[in-house]
Amino acid sequence: MKPVRLRDFIEDREGCIYAVSNYDNHDRIGCILRYVPEPDGERVNPSGRRYRKYEFAESFAWIREHKPQYLDMVHRVPYGDVIRVYKPEEEIGNVAARNVRVRRLLSHFTLPAGSFGCTGSLLCGLENEASDIDMVVYGDAWFAAQRQLRHLVETGVIPAMSEEMWRKVYEKRAPEISFDAFVLHEQRKWNRGEFEGTYFDLLYTRDYGNLDAVPPGAGTVLGRATIEAMVIDASLSFDNPAVYTVDHDEISRVLSFTHTYSGQALAGEIIEARGVVEVHGDERWLIVGTTREAKSEYILSLTLLESLG
């Protein structure tokens, strides 16, 4: 069996469905509860079973009450309790056959078979009319998809994001930076868009040969810090966590656990970042997104901001 990885979904013996949120899944699967079978649930899968969607805080409350043995920084599900693994790259044919909007969006991209799929509600057949399209692309193929999206928008095949959609994204993310700074950084990422009135993401996930690129686990917390540093490697900056290797006297990496600051800076740029300093072996990392809301934590490209004068 292929390893369970970020953006897969799993189903347990009771039919509860979880979004895999970690690469570190060797002993138990790190995930977040998303859907629970309930007779009056508002979501219905293709076989007619009803589910209720649980938001982040609700999911932890449910796990605390019903499956406290799973509680950790995320939910940790033993492999013995898993009856099904949903893999985006394996299910994409079924998703596209079922959803015409996904089928039309995918028709504009040229990517190798097995290098892409849909995650989220579409992956487990629990989408509704308002569901976003969470398109996931693996490894180097993601950068090809990014280039293709830019070309599709610049040639008018896919419309540019409307200001109304940018406002919705900004309000949903509620970042610690201004709307103008947010959009300035976001517009050059080419990792999200609007298609036939529906929002979609291009989500990066490591390929199977690179799952251990970042050592897992929390480090020893030293306290909060704000730094300026040059980014020397941004090859995993669209990952989760986003990783920026930096040139700094004390900090060797800046990691973001919030999607807001993925792809926030390019190699060679100077960033300002505020977060929590952790010790990892003989290195110190600055962690952004230590809480769900990432209050008082951010990454800004000073190079980008200064380019506008």
Phi, psi and omega in degrees: 000139177293149179300147172285132183224168178315135176080359163291166169238153176231156178236134181264182187297334180270001180089003176290142185242132187237143173270124179288126188244003185229161164266338183278086184233030185290315183265306175226159186273124178276119188204178177230128178300133180238321185225134179237132178298125177216135185303329181254020180298149184276348178257142181230129179275171185302336179269001176096002179282137183264142181226153169252135177276133180252130174281174191306303183295320179298321183295321178293322178296319180294315179297319180300322182279318190258329183219062184300339179293345178271349187292133175198199173301326168238194174264132184247106185258124177296146180301329180293342179267358185264127178255345180204141172245124176264118180250122184306318184289340179268333184264356189299326178299316179294319180297313182294324179294327184274332190235110186293327180294318176299316181300316180290321178297314181296333182296342181272350182252147174240103185226151180298143176303137179085000183257004184206166177183191174240137175250194179073205185299327180298325183297320183257015174072029183240024179285161169231187185296333183270358185293137172288166173256111179263089182274125180249136180229141191256136172057219184297336179298334179299319182291329174293317178297321178299314178297318181294320178298317178302315180295319181297322179286316183293335178262003174081007178291318173245132183292154173292154178298133177284158177298325178300318179291320176301319179297318179298316181296317181298315181293324178293318182283328181045056184284169181272022179231163183291162178301316182297317178293323179299308183294323178303314179291319186291323188296338180264000182280327182052046179236015177203161181192185182229127184220120181051042177080003182247138176283141174222152176248149164254105187258127179277139170219141180297150175281171188297334181279359187228025186292336183258029184297330180236125179302132183280168172101152178280149177260186176279126183281130177257335182138184182271153178204154170239128183231158164243135182201158174269135176281126179251345175209120179238023185293337176248026185284347176258005181280179173230105004287152170289137184237127174239116172278130188234157174263104184207150184298327185243323186260130180261333180219146168247126179244136175244125177262009173244135183300338181305323186252019171284144180061024188286336182214154179258159174303137181095349180269154174268130178246155163248128183223139177234132180187209183248131180274129175237147174268126176233101184062236179261016179244157171244130180245145173260122185255123176250133183094042180281347171234166181303320183272348182052044179296137179064017180233140184194168169226131176232141171272105178295327177300315180295314181298319182288337180294341179266002179079000000 
